[in-house]
Amino acid sequence: MRVVVVLQPRTAQEMHFPSRAATNESVNRGMADLHSAEGELGVSLTPMYPGESHPTLLPFFFIDVPDKATAEKVVARLTQSEAVESAYTQPEAEPPGLP
């Protein structure tokens, strides 16, 4: 299963380009909370579009988890963070319906 995480724009910028982003107290708190959540949950955020700098794609990250219970736990914890705009379990792919 996959959890999709959409970060706040400035936090996403810092995650992708640590030396480029202008850090401030809010971003630093958000980054610290994200790293704390990753440690608590035993997961790691992965950029959905690595190397991309377009602001529309920059905030998207994902976490692969083994089951639904873990996914729900990850979503519940990450949505508490001020650095996270949203987090959700990606729906499973289904074949298209027949006409």
N, C-alpha and C positions, 0 to 999 in steps of 0.2 A: 504494500500500500504506500501511497505517497501523500504527504502533507505539503500543501502549497502555502508559502508564507510570503506576504507582501509587506515589505518594510516601509517605514516612513522615508521619503526621498533623501533627506540628509543622512540618515543612518545607512541607507543603501549605498550612497556615494562613498561613505567612509568604509563600508565593507569591501567594496570593489577597489577603491583607490585611496588607501590610508594616507598617503603622503600628499594627495591633491585636495582632499576635502578640508574646508575650513571648520575645524572642530570648535564646539562650544560646550557649555556645561550640559545642556539638554542632550546633545548627541553623545557625549561621554557617558552620561547616566544610562542612556539607551543601550549603548554598546556594552557597558558593564552588565546590565540586566540580561541582555542576549547571551553573553558568554556564561553568565551564571545559570541561565535556563538550560543552555546546551550541556553544561556540566551536570546539573541535577538530573536531566533526562537521559543523559548518555547518548546524545545525538549531535549532529553537526549540520549546520546550514550549508547548502551547496547552491551556487548561483545557477539559475535556470538558463541564463544566457551569458556564459563566461566570456569575458573580454568585451562585452557590449557596453557602449557608453551612451546609447540613446536613453533619454530620461523615462520614456514609457516602459522600457524593458528592464531597466536597471533594478527596480525594487523587487523583482520576482526571484524567490529562492525556493528550494524544496528540501524535504527530509524524507528519506525512505525509511519506513517502519515495518515491522513484521506482521502486525495484526491491527484490527479495528480498535481494540482496547488501548493499545499504545498510541494509536493515532489520536484518539479522543483525549488522552492524557496530554499529549504534545500540544494539541490545539488549545485545550483549556489553559495550559500554562503560558503559552506564547501570546494569547490574546490579552493577558494581563499586563503585558509589557507595553510601555509607551512608545517603544521603537517599532512596534508591529502595527501596521494598518489593518491587516486581516490575516487569518490563518484558517484553512479548511482542508478537509480530506478530499482529494481529487477523486471524482467518480470513476468507477471501473469502466473500461471501454466495452461497448456493446456493439454487436453487428447491426447494421441498418435494418430497419423493419421492411417486410415485404409489402408491396402495394396491395 
